[in-house]
Each structure stands twice: as structure tokens, then as C-alpha cells.
Amino acid sequence: PSPPRRPAGDGGRESRGSRPRARPRARPQRALRRARGFRRTRFTMAAARALAIFKEDMNGSIDAAKSAAQRLGVIAVVMGKQATKAELLPFVLEKINDPETADEVLFRLAEQLDMGKLVGGFDAQLVAALEVLCASEETLVRDAATKSVSSLVSAGSFGEAKEHWQPMFVRLCAEANWYTARVSAAAILPAIYGKLDGGADASSADAALLEMRELLLKLGNDETPMVKRGVAICLGALAAKVSRKGLIASEMKGAYRALLLGNGTAFEPDAIRVLAIASLPAYAAFSADSAEGAANIHELCESLVKDASWKVRVAIATHLGAIAKATAAGPSGAALNFVGLFDALQQDVEPEVRFVAANQAVAMADACNHADVSQYIVPNLLGLVTDQGYRSPQDRAVLAAALVDLTGHTDPHSDAALRIVAEVGAILSNAEESQFVRIQLIESSPKLIAAIGHTSAAAKELLAKLLKFFDPLSADAASKAAANAAADGIAAGSNPRWCWRLRYVAVNVTGSDEFVGLGVDFYREHLAPLVKSALADPCMLVRVAAVTCLAKWAGKYADATSVYGQWADENLVPPVLALRTTPEKGMTKSYAHRLTAIYALEASAGFLSPDGLAQLASACEKDISAEVPNVRVALARCFGRLSQSL
């Protein structure tokens, strides 16, 4: 029987049978704990499975071990930070210390150990593993390990560098059994020193920095050439990372003098000295703050310019421009005569030294005034470019480009600039000159004309010589050029009419940004005859280049007149229509000319007026029934694209 009903006022509670009993409320805390426990269990199982597979592969064949080592970062992500520290890194350290581990596997492990983010920032096991790899006999393993160390140091804190990485550097320097550890010590020195020297509490690391500077000098005087080579490479990076330059200036000066000039009785191998010279621009920027440092740089360069080894002179010729520019940025560097040293290299007895110096003329001109460029650099480079017996035509073409660039470092109205323009014009007019040199000068002519001013008489004369490439030859001259081409391709290729490449480059430069920026009046006065001749050229590539240049001009000046597209109608439509028929005979030209007309319609349709577009499209529409399939395909493609773009 049901229990008796309680009165409504008895305790304020109603009877159980008065309303349905509600379902018990869920407990979110318990459900959340269950879900977390389930996810943690699943994650732990996945981490354990990933570690088991990784260990199995690392203990398997060499290919499986290499593949597993390459996936070390992925395994660390799956396992999580704590499991990586507790289980993965100890196993990796064990494999690194195992003498049976192949160098290919060690190389991939060294690459993957840059995993500070995957372990929560820093772990001492990374230091231990990388220290072993830095002492490896294999060069690729050491390089990968030092790269990982530098990355971890840069991403880490000042305290980590002071407590862990700097002692590791000291231990590597103290390794006496084999030189490889000392080579790696030289490679990681810039990163560790820069982190300690640039920290907020750098003064607390003065003792550690002093020890590192002393070890730097010791490494520079090491008996093993490979260690000295590592020091020569690291000096430039060290000079770029130092914050308090006064602390290390004397040590770097001593290291450079020892590597470059020797001890007075013997010199270092040329390979070491060449590497040290490559880091001199960074050291020059480091030393340019003081007059003494700039003078020391100039003294070093003067000794290297007079060195007996031609390899050393080639190296200083390569970097002298950058050294002079870095030194000139200092308060007293501008007064030093680096251009005199460069002139000595230009007159060197070794041809290779002279060529390298000439090739670096523009870099040297950046650090000189206009008078020095005109007096010392331009005459020498002109002599090399105009000497047809000097080296190969390709090398002279490289020097010709440098010669044109020098125009921007001289006064536009100076004798040096006018002489450059005159020599360039003479080379373009010389049919016996190599086509490589002439093509390079044609490509550089817009830069040259912009430098001297397009209204000058020299610029107008140079433009007239570009137009002469399209002058027709007589029948006898053409047959003679063909005969010469059969005997000697390069010599005949220099002929303006025979070598289509010269005409192609000549018309291609008319669409350069330097020329387009000079306005439509410049085009009408100087470039219109050249482009008109190119549109009637027998070579299709030349005609297509002319159409492309005209379209670029039309896109720039389509609204130059009162009616949009009138400029393009006047300059593009008549010569393109002339490609299809010859007015004198009324005969249709070859299908290649009609292909050029179709290309012109597609390239310039957006810049023509409606009347000009209709006129050109109507002319091309006649090719719907052309016999040549290529023409019909080109026309269909052109009309299909225009129907979407217009």
C-alpha cells in the first residue's frame, strides 16, 4: 500500500506522489574526468606505439633508420613534450653514442635536433647530443650539428647560453684527441658570443666572454689547417654579431693579421687566406668606427694587393669594392686611397686578376667619387672591352655591361661619359665585332641613354646606329654574308642583316621601362622608324617583338589623345594591316605574316578604339577559311580569348 500523504504544511514538502520525480542531475565534473582520462589513455597509447615503431626502425636496416631519423620531429609532436624528454631523447642520445650508427643516420638526427619548441624550450639532453655530433669525423654531420646549435642558441635565452652552450664551446676547444671538435667550436662561436654580448645582463658574462676571446686566438694559431679554416670563416659572422666592439677589437685584429699575413716567416695556405679575405667586408664595417681601425683595414688590403700569390690577389680584387664601401661609411674612411689599390689590381701581371678587377669595377665605383671613376676605372675597362683579342667574346660581353653601368657613376657631360657612348657606338657599327658584345651593348643602351640624357647629341647618334641594324643589304652583300656564315658562323653572325638576334634585341629594347618613360614624343622622333622596320622584318620573332613593344607603348599612352585608342590606331593598325598584303603587288604574304597580325590583334585589342579594333578584326576574320591549319587555330584561340576579355 502507498504511504499516507503528508500535509501540505508539514515541513513544507509535498508528497512523493504529488508530481513525477525528476531525473538525477548529471555530474559534469565526473564526466569531464572520464573524457580526459580516455583521451590521455588514447594519447599515451599513440605515443607508446610511435616510440616503439621509431625504435624498431632505428634498429633495423640503414634505409629504415635514415627514414626514421628524418621523422624525429614528427615523433616528438606525437609523443608530446614530457614524453619526448623522458623517453625519446634518451634513446636518441644512446643511438648517437653508439659507434655502430651510420653517418647518414647521424646527419639526419643532427638536422632534426633543432627541436627546442617541441620539448618546451630547452633541455640539457640536446646539449649532450649535439656536443657528440659536433665532434664527429664526418663533415656533413658536423655542419648540420653546428647549424642546429646556432639555431637553438639564437632562439634561446641569455641564461641558457651562459650556463650550457658556453661551457660546451669550452669543452670542444679543449678536445685534443682530434681536430674536428675544434672546427665545430669555431663554427658555433659567433652565435654564442653574440647571445652573451647582446644580452640585457651582458656585464655578468664578461668572464665567459674573455675566455671565449682567448680561445679564439688559440684556435687561430692552431696547428691544424682545418681549424684555421673554420676561424677564417667565422670571423665575418662574429664581427656582424658583436655589440660591444671595444672588447674584441684587439683579438680580431690579431686573428686577421695572423691568418692573412702570417707570423713574418711563413704564410698560411692560400685556401685559408682566401676565406679570411671573404670575411673582410664585415670586419671593415666593424672597424670603420675608428680611424685606427680604418687604417688597419687599408694596411691589410695594401699588403694583400702586393702579395706573391695570384689567388690571394684574385680574392682581394673580388672583395675590395665591398671593403672600400664599408670603410668609407666610417668617419675617416673616405680619406683612404682604396682606388689606388684597385688601379694596381687593374694593372696586375696576372690576366685573371685583371679580369676579376674589371668585373668588380661597378662595386668599386660605389665607394669612389666621379673624378676617381673617370680617371682610374673607365679608361682601363674601355681598353679591355675594345680589345678583340682579350679573352673570350662572352667575357668581354660581361665587361661591356659593367662599362655601361659605370656611366651612372660619372658626370653625364664629362669626357668619360661621352667617351663611353662613343666607344659603344663604334662597337655597334663594327661588323667585325663579336655579336655577344654587341647584343650586350644593345640591351644596355636604354640605361646608357637615360644616364646621359635622351636629348643629347650623343644619345641621338646612338639611337641612329640602332636603326641601322634594319637597313637592307644589297644582293651581293647578302650572298657574301651567307657564304661567310657557312665558313664561320660567329663572324657572319656579326653582320647586321644576317644575324636576326641583333635585330631582335634592338627592337626589344624599345619597350624597356627607360624608353617608355620618356614619353610619346620620344617614340615619335626616335623609335617609330625602328619599330616600323621591325614590323616588316623577315624574321617572325623580330615582328612579334615589335608588336609586343607597340602594345606596351599603347597600354601606357592609350589616352594620350582626345579619343581613347587613337594613338594605337595610328601607330599599330596600319603596319599590322600591311603585314597581310603588299600594297604594290596586292599579293597575300606568307602565313607567318598573318600569324603576326593575329597576335597583334590579341595583344593590342584593349588599347584600340572601337573603329580600330573593328578594322583589325575584320582583316583577320578573312583567315577563317585559310588553308594553313596553324592560322585557323591561332584565329580561333584569339577570338575565344577576346570574347572573354573585352
Rosetta blueprint (number, residue, H / E / L):
1 P L
2 S L
3 P L
4 P L
5 R L
6 R L
7 P L
8 A L
9 G L
10 D L
11 G L
12 G L
13 R L
14 E L
15 S L
16 R H
17 G H
18 S H
19 R L
20 P L
21 R L
22 A L
23 R L
24 P L
25 R L
26 A L
27 R L
28 P H
29 Q H
30 R H
31 A H
32 L H
33 R H
34 R H
35 A H
36 R H
37 G H
38 F H
39 R H
40 R H
41 T H
42 R H
43 F H
44 T H
45 M H
46 A H
47 A H
48 A H
49 R H
50 A H
51 L H
52 A H
53 I H
54 F H
55 K H
56 E H
57 D H
58 M H
59 N L
60 G L
61 S L
62 I H
63 D H
64 A H
65 A H
66 K H
67 S H
68 A H
69 A H
70 Q H
71 R L
72 L H
73 G H
74 V H
75 I H
76 A H
77 V H
78 V H
79 M H
80 G L
81 K H
82 Q H
83 A H
84 T H
85 K H
86 A H
87 E H
88 L H
89 L H
90 P H
91 F H
92 V H
93 L H
94 E H
95 K H
96 I H
97 N H
98 D L
99 P L
100 E L
101 T L
102 A L
103 D H
104 E H
105 V H
106 L H
107 F H
108 R H
109 L H
110 A H
111 E H
112 Q H
113 L L
114 D L
115 M L
116 G L
117 K H
118 L H
119 V H
120 G L
121 G L
122 F L
123 D L
124 A H
125 Q H
126 L H
127 V H
128 A H
129 A H
130 L H
131 E H
132 V H
133 L H
134 C H
135 A L
136 S L
137 E L
138 E L
139 T H
140 L H
141 V H
142 R H
143 D H
144 A H
145 A H
146 T H
147 K H
148 S H
149 V H
150 S H
151 S H
152 L H
153 V H
154 S H
155 A H
156 G L
157 S L
158 F H
159 G H
160 E H
161 A H
162 K H
163 E H
164 H H
165 W H
166 Q H
167 P H
168 M H
169 F H
170 V H
171 R H
172 L H
173 C H
174 A L
175 E L
176 A L
177 N L
178 W L
179 Y L
180 T H
181 A H
182 R H
183 V H
184 S H
185 A H
186 A H
187 A H
188 I H
189 L H
190 P H
191 A H
192 I H
193 Y H
194 G H
195 K H
196 L H
197 D H
198 G L
199 G L
200 A L
201 D L
202 A H
203 S H
204 S H
205 A H
206 D H
207 A H
208 A H
209 L H
210 L H
211 E H
212 M H
213 R H
214 E H
215 L H
216 L H
217 L H
218 K H
219 L H
220 G H
221 N L
222 D L
223 E L
224 T L
225 P H
226 M H
227 V H
228 K H
229 R H
230 G H
231 V H
232 A H
233 I H
234 C H
235 L H
236 G H
237 A H
238 L H
239 A H
240 A H
241 K H
242 V L
243 S L
244 R L
245 K H
246 G H
247 L H
248 I H
249 A H
250 S H
251 E H
252 M H
253 K H
254 G H
255 A H
256 Y H
257 R H
258 A H
259 L H
260 L H
261 L H
262 G L
263 N L
264 G L
265 T L
266 A L
267 F L
268 E L
269 P L
270 D H
271 A H
272 I H
273 R H
274 V H
275 L H
276 A H
277 I H
278 A H
279 S L
280 L H
281 P H
282 A H
283 Y H
284 A H
285 A H
286 F H
287 S H
288 A L
289 D L
290 S L
291 A H
292 E H
293 G H
294 A H
295 A H
296 N H
297 I H
298 H H
299 E H
300 L H
301 C H
302 E H
303 S H
304 L H
305 V H
306 K L
307 D L
308 A L
309 S L
310 W H
311 K H
312 V H
313 R H
314 V H
315 A H
316 I H
317 A H
318 T H
319 H H
320 L H
321 G H
322 A H
323 I H
324 A H
325 K H
326 A H
327 T H
328 A H
329 A L
330 G L
331 P L
332 S L
333 G H
334 A H
335 A H
336 L L
337 N L
338 F H
339 V H
340 G H
341 L H
342 F H
343 D H
344 A H
345 L H
346 Q H
347 Q L
348 D L
349 V L
350 E L
351 P H
352 E H
353 V H
354 R H
355 F H
356 V H
357 A H
358 A H
359 N H
360 Q L
361 A H
362 V H
363 A H
364 M H
365 A H
366 D L
367 A L
368 C L
369 N L
370 H H
371 A H
372 D H
373 V H
374 S H
375 Q H
376 Y H
377 I H
378 V H
379 P H
380 N H
381 L H
382 L H
383 G H
384 L H
385 V H
386 T H
387 D L
388 Q L
389 G L
390 Y L
391 R L
392 S L
393 P H
394 Q H
395 D H
396 R H
397 A H
398 V H
399 L H
400 A H
401 A H
402 A H
403 L H
404 V H
405 D H
406 L H
407 T H
408 G H
409 H H
410 T L
411 D L
412 P L
413 H L
414 S L
415 D H
416 A H
417 A H
418 L H
419 R H
420 I H
421 V H
422 A H
423 E H
424 V H
425 G H
426 A H
427 I H
428 L H
429 S H
430 N L
431 A L
432 E L
433 E L
434 S L
435 Q H
436 F H
437 V H
438 R H
439 I H
440 Q H
441 L H
442 I H
443 E H
444 S H
445 S H
446 P H
447 K H
448 L H
449 I H
450 A H
451 A H
452 I H
453 G L
454 H L
455 T L
456 S L
457 A H
458 A H
459 A H
460 K H
461 E H
462 L H
463 L H
464 A H
465 K H
466 L H
467 L H
468 K H
469 F H
470 F H
471 D L
472 P L
473 L L
474 S L
475 A H
476 D H
477 A H
478 A H
479 S H
480 K H
481 A H
482 A H
483 A H
484 N H
485 A H
486 A H
487 A H
488 D L
489 G H
490 I H
491 A H
492 A H
493 G H
494 S L
495 N L
496 P L
497 R L
498 W L
499 C L
500 W H
501 R H
502 L H
503 R H
504 Y H
505 V H
506 A H
507 V H
508 N H
509 V H
510 T H
511 G H
512 S L
513 D H
514 E H
515 F H
516 V H
517 G L
518 L L
519 G L
520 V H
521 D H
522 F H
523 Y H
524 R H
525 E H
526 H H
527 L H
528 A H
529 P H
530 L H
531 V H
532 K H
533 S H
534 A H
535 L H
536 A L
537 D L
538 P L
539 C L
540 M H
541 L H
542 V H
543 R H
544 V H
545 A H
546 A H
547 V H
548 T H
549 C H
550 L H
551 A H
552 K H
553 W H
554 A H
555 G H
556 K H
557 Y L
558 A L
559 D L
560 A L
561 T L
562 S L
563 V L
564 Y L
565 G L
566 Q H
567 W H
568 A H
569 D H
570 E H
571 N H
572 L L
573 V H
574 P H
575 P H
576 V H
577 L H
578 A H
579 L L
580 R L
581 T E
582 T L
583 P L
584 E L
585 K L
586 G L
587 M L
588 T E
589 K L
590 S L
591 Y H
592 A H
593 H H
594 R H
595 L H
596 T H
597 A H
598 I H
599 Y H
600 A H
601 L H
602 E H
603 A H
604 S H
605 A H
606 G H
607 F H
608 L L
609 S L
610 P H
611 D H
612 G H
613 L H
614 A H
615 Q H
616 L H
617 A H
618 S H
619 A H
620 C H
621 E H
622 K H
623 D H
624 I H
625 S H
626 A L
627 E L
628 V L
629 P H
630 N H
631 V H
632 R H
633 V H
634 A H
635 L H
636 A H
637 R H
638 C H
639 F H
640 G H
641 R H
642 L H
643 S H
644 Q H
645 S H
646 L L
